[in-house]
Amino acid sequence: MNSKERIRALFRNEPTDRVGFWLGHPADDTKILYAKALGISLEHYAVPKRANESGLLATNIDLLDIELACAFKSDIFWCSPELMSASWKHPEGKPMFDVKGGSDIKSLSQPGVFADCDDYRQIEAFDWPDPRYLDFKPARDLIQTASGKGLAVVGGMWMSFFHVLCDFFGMENYFMKMCTHPAVVEAATEKLVDFYLEANRRCLDLLGGGMDAVFFGNDLGSQLDLLISPDAYERFILPSYTRIVHQAKSYNLKIMLHSCGAISKIIPSLIDIGIDALHPLQAKAAGMSAAELSSEYGDSLLFVGGVDTQGLLPFGTPQQVRDEVKRLKDTFGPRYIVSPSHEALLSNVPIENVIAMQNAAIEIEDTIYAHWFSGESR
């Protein structure tokens, strides 16, 4: 069973030879460190120069992501054209979203171009991006290469409309306008999601046949709770999620949703609209422990992630990492993909701990797993 077959079976809740493993999508600095440690030459890769000191900068580095996935025996390759600079080709060099009116983004609360907007007609008048300027051929080439190596491919447009709207308004303004100017927020959400759906339609028309799941994300949780109220989520987020899921299902693709933080309150609604897999299972967020998630939703979701990136992976020992992965496998059972609790591994995560995570993920260490993977009940 190769990686593509394994991940497809896990999505369908069918027996597999073992649980899945996904390395995640390490930050650029981390990829370079790991590549050097593994003896992978960077000579032929277009390694981006860091524009700032953010350790979270994580972009596609052409074929290096595929080579790292193979080196770490990862089952999944993630390819989002939205995150590839080569995909956006505006004839005048304009960015996809000019959220600050030509200024750089310096903080989450920094006011954006919609900060003072109090009339939905101002939203209509904004120069929204045109999906015609997206070129999906670079992503197509990567997907073909990854599929040729037997990797499962997840992707499509990233569609992080919640984050983009935070930038358009400024996070505090965005949340306040949900109460003071809901029609403005609804208008901005509709315009943005309309763009994403048309862009994703074009993407899936060309690339969908080589993909195994649509993967999109919006971080809706803090360490303790949702960032917005459940009522605001149902009004401003859930309708767009439903549209995105409906589109993906029309291509006969599974859907994996990314959301960091404590989002247990909205998981039932995600299941109701058809989300198939949940990522990254922020291990230390309230209500997101493996035991709680497995007990409540183990029959309805494929779980992806859960290996703690806040404490364990950067600061633990390889043996502690192995022990935790085995515990997670015991807790989640066979329908599970071992992966970090945030995909953008930072450079303070030792490669020894990543190897320990990978080794513990792919081994079948006792007869309990033999029963699971043969299709017998636990």
C-alpha positions as a Python dict, from the first residue, in 0.01 Angstrom:
ca = {
    (1, 'M'): (0, 0, 0),
    (2, 'N'): (161, 330, -106),
    (3, 'S'): (96, 666, 56),
    (4, 'K'): (-181, 770, -183),
    (5, 'E'): (-366, 442, -132),
    (6, 'R'): (-323, 466, 244),
    (7, 'I'): (-453, 821, 277),
    (8, 'R'): (-747, 755, 45),
    (9, 'A'): (-841, 452, 254),
    (10, 'L'): (-815, 652, 576),
    (11, 'F'): (-1048, 918, 434),
    (12, 'R'): (-1297, 644, 341),
    (13, 'N'): (-1260, 481, 685),
    (14, 'E'): (-1135, 160, 527),
    (15, 'P'): (-868, -78, 666),
    (16, 'T'): (-506, 23, 603),
    (17, 'D'): (-165, -125, 677),
    (18, 'R'): (-98, 147, 937),
    (19, 'V'): (-193, 499, 1040),
    (20, 'G'): (-85, 784, 818),
    (21, 'F'): (201, 1027, 868),
    (22, 'W'): (236, 1386, 750),
    (23, 'L'): (552, 1584, 817),
    (24, 'G'): (355, 1906, 784),
    (25, 'H'): (486, 2209, 597),
    (26, 'P'): (793, 2331, 790),
    (27, 'A'): (894, 2695, 791),
    (28, 'D'): (1146, 2785, 524),
    (29, 'D'): (1440, 2807, 765),
    (30, 'T'): (1349, 2466, 902),
    (31, 'K'): (1333, 2307, 557),
    (32, 'I'): (1683, 2432, 485),
    (33, 'L'): (1817, 2295, 815),
    (34, 'Y'): (1654, 1956, 764),
    (35, 'A'): (1769, 1934, 403),
    (36, 'K'): (2129, 1999, 504),
    (37, 'A'): (2107, 1747, 787),
    (38, 'L'): (1976, 1484, 544),
    (39, 'G'): (2241, 1561, 285),
    (40, 'I'): (1995, 1706, 35),
    (41, 'S'): (2162, 1956, -194),
    (42, 'L'): (1991, 2296, -220),
    (43, 'E'): (2174, 2385, -539),
    (44, 'H'): (1873, 2338, -766),
    (45, 'Y'): (1607, 2486, -540),
    (46, 'A'): (1484, 2845, -545),
    (47, 'V'): (1518, 2903, -172),
    (48, 'P'): (1339, 3232, -94),
    (49, 'K'): (1519, 3509, 87),
    (50, 'R'): (1353, 3601, 413),
    (51, 'A'): (1167, 3930, 393),
    (52, 'N'): (1134, 3963, 771),
    (53, 'E'): (1231, 3787, 1089),
    (54, 'S'): (909, 3588, 1124),
    (55, 'G'): (985, 3225, 1195),
    (56, 'L'): (647, 3134, 1051),
    (57, 'L'): (737, 3212, 691),
    (58, 'A'): (647, 2889, 511),
    (59, 'T'): (620, 2878, 134),
    (60, 'N'): (655, 2615, -134),
    (61, 'I'): (1019, 2569, -237),
    (62, 'D'): (944, 2388, -562),
    (63, 'L'): (1050, 2024, -549),
    (64, 'L'): (1226, 2049, -212),
    (65, 'D'): (898, 1988, -29),
    (66, 'I'): (851, 1665, -223),
    (67, 'E'): (1207, 1553, -159),
    (68, 'L'): (1168, 1620, 214),
    (69, 'A'): (835, 1435, 220),
    (70, 'C'): (999, 1131, 65),
    (71, 'A'): (1303, 1151, 294),
    (72, 'F'): (1080, 1158, 605),
    (73, 'K'): (844, 887, 466),
    (74, 'S'): (558, 1138, 481),
    (75, 'D'): (237, 1024, 316),
    (76, 'I'): (108, 1369, 215),
    (77, 'F'): (220, 1652, -7),
    (78, 'W'): (35, 1984, 36),
    (79, 'C'): (25, 2214, -265),
    (80, 'S'): (-176, 2536, -251),
    (81, 'P'): (-138, 2759, -559),
    (82, 'E'): (-243, 3055, -345),
    (83, 'L'): (78, 3022, -143),
    (84, 'M'): (303, 2999, -449),
    (85, 'S'): (431, 3336, -570),
    (86, 'A'): (461, 3201, -924),
    (87, 'S'): (84, 3147, -940),
    (88, 'W'): (-29, 3511, -916),
    (89, 'K'): (47, 3708, -1231),
    (90, 'H'): (-121, 4047, -1222),
    (91, 'P'): (-21, 4242, -1535),
    (92, 'E'): (57, 4552, -1326),
    (93, 'G'): (228, 4366, -1044),
    (94, 'K'): (-52, 4427, -793),
    (95, 'P'): (-88, 4184, -502),
    (96, 'M'): (-383, 3950, -481),
    (97, 'F'): (-518, 4140, -179),
    (98, 'D'): (-405, 4498, -113),
    (99, 'V'): (-545, 4489, 239),
    (100, 'K'): (-350, 4789, 373),
    (101, 'G'): (-371, 5018, 72),
    (102, 'G'): (-7, 4978, -26),
    (103, 'S'): (136, 4956, 327),
    (104, 'D'): (302, 4649, 477),
    (105, 'I'): (119, 4436, 734),
    (106, 'K'): (284, 4502, 1070),
    (107, 'S'): (27, 4375, 1323),
    (108, 'L'): (-307, 4197, 1347),
    (109, 'S'): (-481, 4504, 1487),
    (110, 'Q'): (-339, 4740, 1222),
    (111, 'P'): (-632, 4910, 1043),
    (112, 'G'): (-689, 4799, 686),
    (113, 'V'): (-865, 4960, 392),
    (114, 'F'): (-1207, 4868, 534),
    (115, 'A'): (-1132, 4993, 886),
    (116, 'D'): (-1369, 5290, 858),
    (117, 'C'): (-1618, 5132, 619),
    (118, 'D'): (-1978, 5180, 728),
    (119, 'D'): (-2163, 5121, 400),
    (120, 'Y'): (-2171, 4795, 207),
    (121, 'R'): (-2151, 4992, -118),
    (122, 'Q'): (-1791, 5078, -31),
    (123, 'I'): (-1722, 4705, -36),
    (124, 'E'): (-1875, 4677, -383),
    (125, 'A'): (-1655, 4960, -512),
    (126, 'F'): (-1328, 4798, -400),
    (127, 'D'): (-1094, 4666, -671),
    (128, 'W'): (-1134, 4295, -597),
    (129, 'P'): (-884, 4050, -752),
    (130, 'D'): (-958, 3879, -1082),
    (131, 'P'): (-916, 3497, -1085),
    (132, 'R'): (-795, 3520, -1446),
    (133, 'Y'): (-456, 3628, -1316),
    (134, 'L'): (-397, 3293, -1146),
    (135, 'D'): (-165, 3050, -1322),
    (136, 'F'): (-206, 2695, -1194),
    (137, 'K'): (58, 2535, -1414),
    (138, 'P'): (342, 2554, -1155),
    (139, 'A'): (118, 2375, -905),
    (140, 'R'): (15, 2120, -1167),
    (141, 'D'): (378, 2028, -1230),
    (142, 'L'): (445, 1977, -859),
    (143, 'I'): (129, 1770, -813),
    (144, 'Q'): (219, 1546, -1104),
    (145, 'T'): (565, 1489, -959),
    (146, 'A'): (430, 1415, -610),
    (147, 'S'): (164, 1178, -743),
    (148, 'G'): (428, 1002, -951),
    (149, 'K'): (614, 924, -628),
    (150, 'G'): (300, 775, -473),
    (151, 'L'): (227, 1066, -238),
    (152, 'A'): (-126, 1170, -150),
    (153, 'V'): (-194, 1531, -252),
    (154, 'V'): (-408, 1778, -62),
    (155, 'G'): (-456, 2135, -170),
    (156, 'G'): (-654, 2383, -373),
    (157, 'M'): (-684, 2750, -286),
    (158, 'W'): (-608, 2807, 83),
    (159, 'M'): (-924, 3019, 116),
    (160, 'S'): (-836, 3172, 453),
    (161, 'F'): (-1108, 3436, 420),
    (162, 'F'): (-1133, 3487, 797),
    (163, 'H'): (-768, 3593, 812),
    (164, 'V'): (-786, 3806, 499),
    (165, 'L'): (-1087, 3991, 639),
    (166, 'C'): (-897, 4043, 965),
    (167, 'D'): (-634, 4220, 756),
    (168, 'F'): (-885, 4415, 547),
    (169, 'F'): (-1050, 4561, 859),
    (170, 'G'): (-788, 4511, 1128),
    (171, 'M'): (-874, 4225, 1362),
    (172, 'E'): (-1038, 4434, 1634),
    (173, 'N'): (-1234, 4637, 1380),
    (174, 'Y'): (-1347, 4320, 1207),
    (175, 'F'): (-1481, 4167, 1525),
    (176, 'M'): (-1650, 4490, 1634),
    (177, 'K'): (-1811, 4545, 1296),
    (178, 'M'): (-1973, 4205, 1323),
    (179, 'C'): (-2187, 4377, 1588),
    (180, 'T'): (-2200, 4738, 1468),
    (181, 'H'): (-2207, 4693, 1089),
    (182, 'P'): (-2300, 4332, 1013),
    (183, 'A'): (-2415, 4415, 658),
    (184, 'V'): (-2066, 4548, 580),
    (185, 'V'): (-1902, 4232, 712),
    (186, 'E'): (-2144, 4014, 520),
    (187, 'A'): (-2082, 4207, 199),
    (188, 'A'): (-1703, 4181, 235),
    (189, 'T'): (-1727, 3811, 317),
    (190, 'E'): (-1944, 3741, 15),
    (191, 'K'): (-1716, 3928, -227),
    (192, 'L'): (-1405, 3758, -92),
    (193, 'V'): (-1554, 3409, -88),
    (194, 'D'): (-1698, 3462, -437),
    (195, 'F'): (-1341, 3525, -556),
    (196, 'Y'): (-1210, 3220, -374),
    (197, 'L'): (-1479, 2990, -509),
    (198, 'E'): (-1423, 3100, -867),
    (199, 'A'): (-1046, 3070, -823),
    (200, 'N'): (-1086, 2729, -665),
    (201, 'R'): (-1319, 2617, -944),
    (202, 'R'): (-1051, 2700, -1198),
    (203, 'C'): (-793, 2527, -979),
    (204, 'L'): (-997, 2208, -939),
    (205, 'D'): (-1092, 2198, -1307),
    (206, 'L'): (-723, 2173, -1390),
    (207, 'L'): (-575, 2002, -1083),
    (208, 'G'): (-859, 1820, -910),
    (209, 'G'): (-795, 1490, -1085),
    (210, 'G'): (-451, 1470, -926),
    (211, 'M'): (-568, 1564, -575),
    (212, 'D'): (-702, 1346, -296),
    (213, 'A'): (-857, 1617, -79),
    (214, 'V'): (-926, 1988, -73),
    (215, 'F'): (-736, 2145, 216),
    (216, 'F'): (-831, 2493, 336),
    (217, 'G'): (-794, 2677, 661),
    (218, 'N'): (-897, 2953, 898),
    (219, 'D'): (-773, 2973, 1258),
    (220, 'L'): (-1092, 3032, 1456),
    (221, 'G'): (-967, 2946, 1804),
    (222, 'S'): (-743, 3088, 2073),
    (223, 'Q'): (-573, 2874, 2336),
    (224, 'L'): (-890, 2885, 2548),
    (225, 'D'): (-1195, 2935, 2325),
    (226, 'L'): (-1328, 3057, 1991),
    (227, 'L'): (-1205, 3399, 1877),
    (228, 'I'): (-1564, 3500, 1801),
    (229, 'S'): (-1893, 3396, 1954),
    (230, 'P'): (-2076, 3085, 1832),
    (231, 'D'): (-2353, 3313, 1702),
    (232, 'A'): (-2103, 3521, 1502),
    (233, 'Y'): (-1948, 3202, 1367),
    (234, 'E'): (-2288, 3078, 1249),
    (235, 'R'): (-2368, 3408, 1079),
    (236, 'F'): (-2034, 3513, 928),
    (237, 'I'): (-1830, 3192, 885),
    (238, 'L'): (-2047, 2883, 857),
    (239, 'P'): (-2238, 2983, 539),
    (240, 'S'): (-1907, 3029, 354),
    (241, 'Y'): (-1775, 2699, 487),
    (242, 'T'): (-2088, 2533, 354),
    (243, 'R'): (-2031, 2684, 8),
    (244, 'I'): (-1668, 2571, 4),
    (245, 'V'): (-1755, 2217, 110),
    (246, 'H'): (-2037, 2193, -145),
    (247, 'Q'): (-1797, 2290, -422),
    (248, 'A'): (-1531, 2036, -318),
    (249, 'K'): (-1789, 1759, -294),
    (250, 'S'): (-1906, 1839, -646),
    (251, 'Y'): (-1558, 1729, -762),
    (252, 'N'): (-1588, 1408, -558),
    (253, 'L'): (-1306, 1522, -331),
    (254, 'K'): (-1270, 1485, 43),
    (255, 'I'): (-1226, 1796, 259),
    (256, 'M'): (-965, 1855, 527),
    (257, 'L'): (-1011, 2168, 737),
    (258, 'H'): (-732, 2347, 922),
    (259, 'S'): (-807, 2547, 1233),
    (260, 'C'): (-571, 2607, 1520),
    (261, 'G'): (-699, 2667, 1870),
    (262, 'A'): (-989, 2563, 2090),
    (263, 'I'): (-1265, 2498, 1839),
    (264, 'S'): (-1452, 2209, 2004),
    (265, 'K'): (-1775, 2413, 2019),
    (266, 'I'): (-1807, 2422, 1640),
    (267, 'I'): (-1692, 2069, 1552),
    (268, 'P'): (-2050, 1932, 1536),
    (269, 'S'): (-2140, 2194, 1275),
    (270, 'L'): (-1829, 2104, 1073),
    (271, 'I'): (-1935, 1742, 1068),
    (272, 'D'): (-2289, 1841, 968),
    (273, 'I'): (-2172, 2030, 658),
    (274, 'G'): (-1946, 1747, 545),
    (275, 'I'): (-1592, 1811, 669),
    (276, 'D'): (-1407, 1479, 646),
    (277, 'A'): (-1083, 1551, 832),
    (278, 'L'): (-976, 1797, 1101),
    (279, 'H'): (-625, 1943, 1132),
    (280, 'P'): (-402, 2025, 1330),
    (281, 'L'): (-556, 1935, 1670),
    (282, 'Q'): (-374, 2192, 1884),
    (283, 'A'): (-275, 1962, 2168),
    (284, 'K'): (-270, 2215, 2453),
    (285, 'A'): (-580, 2414, 2355),
    (286, 'A'): (-887, 2377, 2577),
    (287, 'G'): (-1112, 2089, 2479),
    (288, 'M'): (-875, 1962, 2208),
    (289, 'S'): (-707, 1670, 2383),
    (290, 'A'): (-688, 1341, 2199),
    (291, 'A'): (-911, 1172, 2456),
    (292, 'E'): (-1183, 1437, 2427),
    (293, 'L'): (-1177, 1449, 2048),
    (294, 'S'): (-1172, 1073, 2003),
    (295, 'S'): (-1453, 1018, 2253),
    (296, 'E'): (-1682, 1281, 2103),
    (297, 'Y'): (-1608, 1264, 1731),
    (298, 'G'): (-1405, 950, 1662),
    (299, 'D'): (-1680, 796, 1450),
    (300, 'S'): (-1722, 1103, 1230),
    (301, 'L'): (-1382, 1254, 1154),
    (302, 'L'): (-1037, 1162, 1034),
    (303, 'F'): (-799, 1326, 1280),
    (304, 'V'): (-475, 1479, 1150),
    (305, 'G'): (-212, 1623, 1386),
    (306, 'G'): (-201, 1635, 1765),
    (307, 'V'): (176, 1595, 1825),
    (308, 'D'): (241, 1899, 2042),
    (309, 'T'): (453, 2173, 1883),
    (310, 'Q'): (435, 2410, 2180),
    (311, 'G'): (639, 2201, 2420),
    (312, 'L'): (706, 1843, 2317),
    (313, 'L'): (858, 1866, 1969),
    (314, 'P'): (1089, 2165, 2034),
    (315, 'F'): (1191, 2075, 2391),
    (316, 'G'): (1121, 1705, 2450),
    (317, 'T'): (1349, 1407, 2396),
    (318, 'P'): (1313, 1162, 2106),
    (319, 'Q'): (1190, 898, 2351),
    (320, 'Q'): (923, 1134, 2485),
    (321, 'V'): (813, 1203, 2128),
    (322, 'R'): (791, 831, 2051),
    (323, 'D'): (591, 768, 2367),
    (324, 'E'): (347, 1047, 2287),
    (325, 'V'): (292, 929, 1930),
    (326, 'K'): (218, 578, 2057),
    (327, 'R'): (-28, 724, 2310),
    (328, 'L'): (-203, 922, 2037),
    (329, 'K'): (-227, 613, 1817),
    (330, 'D'): (-377, 417, 2104),
    (331, 'T'): (-624, 698, 2171),
    (332, 'F'): (-735, 782, 1817),
    (333, 'G'): (-719, 430, 1681),
    (334, 'P'): (-668, 336, 1316),
    (335, 'R'): (-835, 638, 1154),
    (336, 'Y'): (-556, 881, 1234),
    (337, 'I'): (-274, 1066, 1059),
    (338, 'V'): (20, 1143, 1288),
    (339, 'S'): (136, 1501, 1234),
    (340, 'P'): (252, 1807, 1430),
    (341, 'S'): (-13, 2016, 1605),
    (342, 'H'): (95, 2301, 1376),
    (343, 'E'): (223, 2222, 1029),
    (344, 'A'): (484, 2503, 1014),
    (345, 'L'): (755, 2338, 1222),
    (346, 'L'): (1000, 2603, 1341),
    (347, 'S'): (1374, 2573, 1333),
    (348, 'N'): (1391, 2499, 1708),
    (349, 'V'): (1238, 2154, 1647),
    (350, 'P'): (1536, 1915, 1633),
    (351, 'I'): (1541, 1681, 1338),
    (352, 'E'): (1595, 1394, 1585),
    (353, 'N'): (1248, 1458, 1725),
    (354, 'V'): (1094, 1466, 1378),
    (355, 'I'): (1258, 1133, 1297),
    (356, 'A'): (1130, 992, 1627),
    (357, 'M'): (778, 1110, 1538),
    (358, 'Q'): (804, 954, 1193),
    (359, 'N'): (942, 622, 1322),
    (360, 'A'): (671, 589, 1586),
    (361, 'A'): (405, 680, 1332),
    (362, 'I'): (490, 415, 1074),
    (363, 'E'): (566, 121, 1302),
    (364, 'I'): (303, -131, 1407),
    (365, 'E'): (425, -223, 1751),
    (366, 'D'): (169, -468, 1888),
    (367, 'T'): (-113, -706, 1801),
    (368, 'I'): (-378, -445, 1881),
    (369, 'Y'): (-286, -261, 1562),
    (370, 'A'): (-292, -584, 1367),
    (371, 'H'): (-658, -624, 1462),
    (372, 'W'): (-734, -262, 1375),
    (373, 'F'): (-570, -270, 1036),
    (374, 'S'): (-714, -608, 938),
    (375, 'G'): (-1057, -449, 964),
    (376, 'E'): (-1157, -622, 1288),
    (377, 'S'): (-1315, -424, 1570),
    (378, 'R'): (-1106, -286, 1851),
}
